[in-house]
Amino acid sequence: MIDAVAAGLWWDAIVVDGSLGRVVAAQLQHAAGEHTGPVLCDPGGPKTRVYFLTPAGTADRWSVPGTVAFGECCYVVLNGTLDADTAGLHWLVAPRCRHPEPLVAPQLLRTLLTEHGSRP
């Protein structure tokens, strides 16, 4: 089940190029463990993109080169199937479906992206 969901209410999304995004997602999992937060991969389109779901409001304060922040007035296409085929839209780190949902820590994400010299 694929659905467009509004960002900025429960979470924001930081979008990163696929190759860098996958590396950072793996390092984030290593650093944060079960508190990583949801990370989505979209291999469709001209470039693969990785979406890190961060706390709402992150997009308002985000300025890391080579990334795009989706907050209020933006939509992110999410896959409701947690074990979807990796050829399409799929979760690199699935949501834990707990309340409150652990989200990606913006400062840790910023640090990892800066270490890798995020590029457009």
C-alpha positions in Angstrom: 0.0 0.0 0.0 1.6 3.3 -1.2 0.2 6.6 0.1 1.2 10.3 0.1 1.4 11.5 3.6 1.8 15.1 4.8 5.0 16.0 6.4 5.3 18.6 9.1 2.6 17.3 11.5 4.1 14.2 13.1 7.5 14.2 11.4 9.6 15.9 8.8 11.7 14.2 6.2 15.4 14.9 5.2 16.0 13.7 1.7 19.5 12.5 0.7 21.0 11.1 -2.5 20.7 7.3 -2.5 24.3 6.2 -2.3 25.2 8.6 0.5 21.8 8.0 2.1 22.4 4.2 2.3 25.8 4.7 3.9 24.5 7.2 6.4 21.5 5.0 7.2 23.8 2.0 7.9 26.0 4.2 10.2 22.9 5.6 11.9 21.6 2.1 12.7 25.0 1.2 14.1 25.1 4.4 16.2 21.4 4.5 17.3 20.4 0.9 17.3 16.7 0.4 18.0 16.3 4.2 18.3 17.4 4.8 14.7 14.0 6.0 13.5 12.3 5.3 10.1 14.4 5.5 6.9 12.7 5.0 3.5 14.4 4.3 0.2 12.8 5.3 -3.2 14.8 3.9 -6.1 12.3 5.2 -8.6 12.8 8.4 -10.7 16.0 9.7 -12.1 18.0 9.2 -8.8 17.5 6.9 -5.8 16.6 8.9 -2.8 16.7 8.1 0.9 14.2 9.8 3.4 15.1 10.1 7.0 12.0 10.8 9.1 12.9 13.4 11.8 10.8 15.2 14.5 8.4 17.8 13.2 10.0 21.2 12.9 13.4 19.9 11.8 12.9 21.2 8.3 12.5 24.7 9.6 16.1 24.6 11.0 17.8 22.4 8.4 20.6 23.6 6.2 23.0 20.8 5.2 24.3 21.0 1.6 23.2 18.3 -0.7 20.0 17.5 1.3 16.4 18.7 1.0 14.1 19.1 4.0 10.4 18.4 3.7 8.2 20.0 6.4 4.8 21.7 6.3 3.1 21.9 2.9 5.2 18.9 1.7 4.1 15.3 1.1 6.2 12.1 1.2 5.1 8.9 -0.5 5.3 6.1 2.1 5.0 2.3 1.7 2.6 0.8 4.3 4.1 -2.6 3.6 7.0 -3.0 6.0 8.5 -5.9 4.1 8.1 -4.6 0.5 10.3 -5.7 -2.4 13.5 -3.6 -2.5 13.0 -3.0 -6.2 10.4 -0.4 -5.3 9.7 2.0 -2.5 10.8 0.3 0.7 12.0 0.8 4.2 15.7 0.6 5.0 14.7 1.0 8.7 11.0 0.3 9.2 8.9 2.3 11.7 8.6 0.6 15.0 4.9 1.4 15.4 5.3 2.4 19.0 4.0 5.5 20.7 5.9 7.7 20.6 7.5 6.6 17.4 11.3 6.9 17.6 12.4 9.3 14.9 15.8 10.0 13.4 17.9 12.3 15.7 18.5 15.4 13.6 21.9 16.2 15.2 23.2 12.7 14.7 22.0 12.8 11.1 23.7 16.2 10.6 26.9 14.9 12.1 27.0 11.8 9.9 26.2 13.8 6.7 28.9 16.3 7.5 31.5 13.6 8.1 30.7 12.3 4.6 30.8 15.8 3.1 27.2 15.6 1.8 27.0 16.6 -1.8 24.2 17.5 -4.2 
